[in-house]
Amino acid sequence: MGQTGLDQDLVARIASRLGIRGLVVDSNEIEPYESSARHGSGRACAVVRPATLEDLAWVVNELITAGERVVTQGAATGLVGAASPTVDGTQWILSTQRLRDVLHIDPINRTATVAVGFRLSDLNRQALEHGLTFPIDLGADPTIGGMVATNTGGARLIRYGGVRENLLALRAVLVNPAGQLVGSDKGLRKNNTGLDWTQLLCGSFGAFGIVGRATVKLHPVQRQSATALVAVESAQVAVELACALEQSMGEFVSAFEGMSDGALKAVAHHQGQSVFAEPAPYAVLLEVSSAVATGTGLDLESMLMTWLENRMEQGGILDAIVDKPAQLWRIRHAISEAVQSQGPMVAFDIAVPRSSFASFRDEAKRLIEEFVPDAVLCDFGHIGDGGVHLNMSVPLDTKSTAIESLRVALYDAVVVKFCGSFSAEHGIGPYNQQFYDRYTEEPLRRVCSALQSQLDPALQLGNVRLGGVTVEDWPNV
């Protein structure tokens, strides 16, 4: 049965232009689009699925001119609800999953121009044919558009940076003027001609426009790598180890991941075997890599082994496993699933300066003990860049009020005391709009409000308000 209340003339025009695959109005077929990976679900009145940049511009013009509200959605792998419709059933979902009209690799320029409906794996499969890669390493497989909208980071940010550092140009569609195409496909690394759409729209969570195409830097595929899983005495030793590795192996360092004892125990229980021979208070997964092939005089595995032996003599390292990268990364990537298998999971995506990493963990443990004393901390994260996935397993009867009290206290500590971020990677959405409003300085909110008023004056696009909400509305967001 189709949705009621739709403008049937509008539906007919869209169906005529986009075809049977481009429009979804049956409620049963809409349902899969109405929930995201973890947080955020609602009701949509319809789903549009344009397949070309031109169709994207056309359908945005049709919807906005008709006064409809639109939320853009890629693979729906986000965790803050920014790509989910509101609960009132008034929003159209604009799905970018069919926007796959261009994927062009320029191996000489080392760039890719790619439509936003392609997934990260699609891009890297094509780039690999030229010995290149887009090295944003993630646990999920998002669309390129979602990565641009959220300025995705990942496990190898320490080496390559996030999306913003690797984004050269984009094409996008505005809602004011409705359907206006802006931007370019220029693969320029040097273009000092003032502000551009690329940096304005990257990391704006779909609040200012809809990205349709991106031109990104590609990097040489790493032809050799060496990986070690190292048990250490504490998180502080882990941070010291990261600094020492960088001093010794410099630009070869491509990842440095931390794992708590709780995370290691969860993985051991889930996989049925211990990670180390003896329990480890903390562990790090470190990786060094190079585009230089083996047999050319550079042997990263020998270099890493020698470095580890020297560090073990200095103390702090309890055990070390050097194995094939895929084997060790499998342990790291198993943590989230392992923690979830233990029961309800509460997750915080935060970041602090690397110099504050260990002291922040101590403060976080104190706050968890105060507000949710029966929680089991199973944190892991990117020590290389200060990112922390502060995940914990909680009893089934844990009260939501206790979790929310912990969240507020924890975010206050992160932002105020440790000069960090309450959302390191997952971005801003309805799930954390109140914290954006709470911690974002007023002058910046005024600038964002002015931009949003210019680019989306009727607030028809998405459900993120970078200008903030009013103080009176804040408790109800």
Secondary structure, DSSP 8 states (H G I E B T S, - for coil): -B-SS--HHHHHHHHHHH-TTSEE-BHHHHGGGSB-SSS-B--EEEEE---SHHHHHHHHHHHHHTT-EEEEESS---SSSTTS--TTS-EEEEE-TT--S-EEEETTTTEEEEETTSBHHHHHHHHHTTTEE-----SS--BHHHHHHHT---TTHHHH--TGGGEEEEEEEEETTEEEEEE-----S---SS--HHHHHTTSTTSS-EEEEEEEE-EE---EEEEEEEEES-HHHHHHHHHHHHHHHGGGEEEEEEEEHHHHHHHHHHHTS-SSSS--SEEEEEEEEESS-TTSS--HHHHHHHHHHHHHHHS-EEEEEEE-HHHHHHHHHTHHHHHHTTS-EEEEEEE--GGGHHHHHHHHHHHHHHH-TT-EE--EEETTTTEEEEEEE--TT--HHHHHHHHHHHHHIIIIIS--BS-SSS--SGGGHHHHHHHS-HHHHHHHHHHHHHH-TT--B-S--TT---TTTGGG-
